[in-house]
Amino acid sequence: MTTKPGRRSDITQPACPTRHLTSPHSHPPLGRTFEMRFTSTPRGARLARRLAAVRLDSWGIPYGTCAHEEIVVVLAELTVNAVRHGHVPGRDFRLRLQLIAHCETVRVEVTDTRAERLPPRPGALPAPGGEGTGGRGLLLVAALASRWDWRIRSDGPGKTVWAEYALAGAASGVLRTGASARP
């Protein structure tokens, strides 16, 4: 889904890192957070996805790994939903991406400003329609994320939809460690 900026897209990378690239005795970097507001447009959602992909790579979740690709899909679905279903003219959406190192989890939060259009709860997702082209985004999120849900914003109108992705379940040693991890 994503390629490293400045790289040719026809070059392939292994789906999961090989053992000789990671050290079992290294400690993962401390938790990190990326937070930014984006215009509530398809272009804003695309920019959020691209910047988050670069940030994940710099945090030690490299391009081409299963974890990187699946986190980017989850993030893309949540940002597109914020634009499509949470758009209020003149208002932005906010993305918060957090690496929680001690539990090897990446948390994605997308906040919009529309409170009257609420997503279903995780246990109440409807089955996709037969020939419809929409309505599958949250099903993808539910399939890829360890858990997800939403809450009403406490600091203004709107809602925050969040998802957590467990890196430990994706592949051991996904995080680059030591000197090779970039801030």
Summary of the structure (lengths in Angstrom):
residues: 183
radius of gyration: 16.8
end to end distance: 23.4
largest distance: 50.8
contacts: 522
relative contact order: 0.21
helix: 33%
strand: 21%
